[in-house]
Amino acid sequence: MIPKYSFLKVVDNSGARLAQVIGFYGQQGSYASIGDVVKVVVKEARGEKVEAGTMRKAVVVEQKYPFHRKNGSHIQYLRNAAVLLSEKGQPIGNRVKSLLSPEFNKPRWAKLRSLSKRLF
Amino acid sequence: MRVEKCWFCSSNIYPGHGITFVRNDATVFRFCRGKCHKNFKMKRNPRKVRWTKAYRKLAGKELAEDATFEMEKRRNRPEKYNRELVGKTLKAISKVTEIRQKRQDRFYEKRMQRAKKQQVKADKVQLEKEVHLIKAPAGIRAEKEKLKEPVRQQKEANQDVMEE
């Protein structure tokens, strides 16, 4: 349940710290959820890889609002977090500091999964 | 599908129930219901909250260490599917549950035996203090009079004898 202009913590080592959502990809609604790709402005950055003020794609990886799975379970995290993606949709960084949920079991996110731990 | 244990109260979490909470350091907490979740948010320590299994085991009110608990431990090695193995496991599960139940009952009985003596004492005291709840004071007095009757008769008989 992440609306426009909300801040996401960036949990990979691409150099960005904070990203602000400015749009959604592949979706008509006004909220992004875990697993959604989102257009993002990098607000704070550390290092040279990514500069503050650039627009990037990102995928939402953690969400405070409990998200509902088809098996009936609900999972919530302590923060809203995202991983920066390149224009093609592959993660920029090398390491992802987050426990991914099984929403990322799809082959689309194979590279992302190889960079982080998984949640069962 | 797994039946998980609630982090706070240690009860079973069946599918479709409860909330899973993932902390920023990647620790996963599962709660069986809102009560446990709220207690966790209040930062209560389950070892101090009386109705949780954690408290009860720590306080020695329930069987804590036993071989029957080994069956439920999580094993991270996946077993190759073997029909016989599954059949045997199912039988073992029901047998082990039976044994565990019996051992827990025995533990409870032992614990309560020590309390029996205290209970008898407490009952006696209560009877003396609060017998008015069962009988009216006038009735109690009448009974006491009746008990004194034969003694009084005896005394009078003795006095007569003495006077003679």
Interface residues (C-beta under 8 A of the other chain):
Chain A: E62 P66 N71 G72 S73 H74 I75 Q76 Y77 L78 R79 S98 L99 S101 K117 L119
Chain B: M1 P15 G16 H17 G18 I19 T20 F21 V22 R23 N24 A26 V28
